[in-house]
Amino acid sequence: MAQPQPRGGGGEGEQVPVQGKEAAPAHQGPIKYGDAFEVKGELAGQPIAPRDAAAMRAAEEGVPGVPVPQESGGGFSVAGFMEQAAQYNEALGAVQPGQASDAAARGGVNVAQDAVPGGRIVTEFVAGQAVGQYAVAEPPAEQAKAAAGSEGGAAGHGGAGAGGATAARRT
């Protein structure tokens, strides 16, 4: 899964140095899904909007026991990035406060987990397209519990943000 690239905030034609490379032109315009994530179609061309970010935050928080990497001491949080991108886009006037992108409003925002030996794989989606994925290791006691077959079910969180944010656990 690709990680978002840092954005420059300079003026027209300003060059932004990239470590180990020649200076690249500064980013112009709003941050769109296709700029930050490996997505395609309608979603790729839409700016990241505040309600999309709020829905992703709600979906991340709706999955019990899953630490969001950035908030647990390292890694990348899709919701955290989307919140920053939405704030940038608001400052540019590309989106309005409380606005949702059309694709996210129609296709929703959700987080799903799949049980794997020793933990879970968490995948985050906007409009049905994966925008983040990471592994969560289970503590040894939880691994034993899962092996005994006592773990399972689904966790959900609906109705928040763009098209409803949902969280699901698949075993």
N, C-alpha and C positions, 0 to 999 in steps of 0.2 A: 504494500500500500504506500503510495507516495505521500510524503509529508509536504505541507505548504512551504513555500519559499518565502524568505523575508522580503518585505516590500520597501522600496525607497519612497520618500515623501517629497522629493525635490520638484523643482519647476521644470518647465518645458526644455527638453534636450539635456537636462542635467545628467551627468554620469554618476552611477553608484558603483563604488569598487566592490568586487566580489573576491573573497579570499582565494588567492592562488590563480586568479584569472584577470583579464583586462576588465576595465570598467564597462558595465552594461548600462543601457538606458534605464532611467527611473521608470517605475510603473506609473502609468497614466490611467485615470478613470477608476471606476468602482472595482472591487475585488469580486469576481464572479466565481461560481462553483468550479468552472473549468480551469480557472487560474490556480486553484488550490488543491483540487482533488481530481482523480482520474475518473471523470464522469463524461457522459456524452449526451447528445440530443438537446432538448429544450433546457434541461437543468444546467448544462455546461455554460450557456449564455446568460444565465440570470444572476444578478447580484445577490450576495448573501444578505438576507434581511433579518431585522430584529426578532420577528416572531419565529423564524426558522431556528435562530440561535436559542431562544427561550424554549422551544419545543424539544430541541436536542438536549438541553440541560435537564428538562423534566424527564426525558426518556432515560438519560444516564442515571439520574437519581432514582428512577423507578425500578432499577434492577438491584435487588437486595444483595449485599455482600460483594459487589463489584467495585473495587476502588478505581476511580478515574485516575489514570497514570500521572497526569500533571499534578493532581491534588494529593497524591500519595508519595510525593518526593521525587518525581522524575517522569519523563515521558511526555506524551502529547495528549491533550484533551481536545476532541473534536468540538465539543460545546464551547470550551474556552477560546479556541481559535475563531469559531463562528461568531462569538460575542464581540471579539476584537474587530473582525472584518465588518460586522454589521455597524459597529460604532464608526469605523472609518468611512463606510459607505453613507451613513447618515451625515457625517461631517461634510462629505462631498455633495450632498443633496441628491444622491442617486436613489436613496430609499427614504421613506418617512418613518418616524417612530411608530412602532406597533405594526408595521407592514410585514406581510409574508410574501415570499416568492410564489408565483403561480404554480410552479411544479411541486413545491413542497406542500402548498395548500391542497392540491389535488391528490398527490401521492403519499403525503404523510412523512413523518419522521419517526424512526424506531430503532431500538437496540435489541439485538437477539444474542443469546448465548447458546453454545453447543458444548455439551459435556465431552471431554476427551480424557484419556487416562492421566491422572495427576492434576486435573484442573479443568478449565473452561476456555473456549475461544469466544471472545466478545466481538461482534460486528455491528457497526453503526451505519444506518441507512438514511438517505434523504431521497424521497420520491422513488424508492425501490432500488437505488444505486448505492453501493457500499462506499462510504467516505472515511471509514476508520475501522481498524481491526487490531486486537491485541489479545495476548494470552494472560490468564489469571491462574496462578498456581494455587492449588488447594493446600491448606495446612495438613500435615499427616493424619490428624484425627478425622478431618473431613474426607480425606481420601478413603480411609477405612469405612466410613459411614456410606460413602457413595458406592464402594465395592459391595457392600452388604445389600444394596438396592433400596435403601431407605430414603434416597434423595430423588427428587423429580418434581414434576408439576410445572406450572407456568405462573409468572408474575406479570402483571399488567399495570399500565398507567395510561389512561386515556383522557381525551378531551383537552389536553393542554397544547396551546400554540397552533402552529400551522398544520391544519389537517388532522390534528390529534397526534400526540406523541405516545408511542407504545413501547413497552419493554416485554420481551418474552424469553423464556428459558426453555430450551429444547434439550431433551436427554436421549 
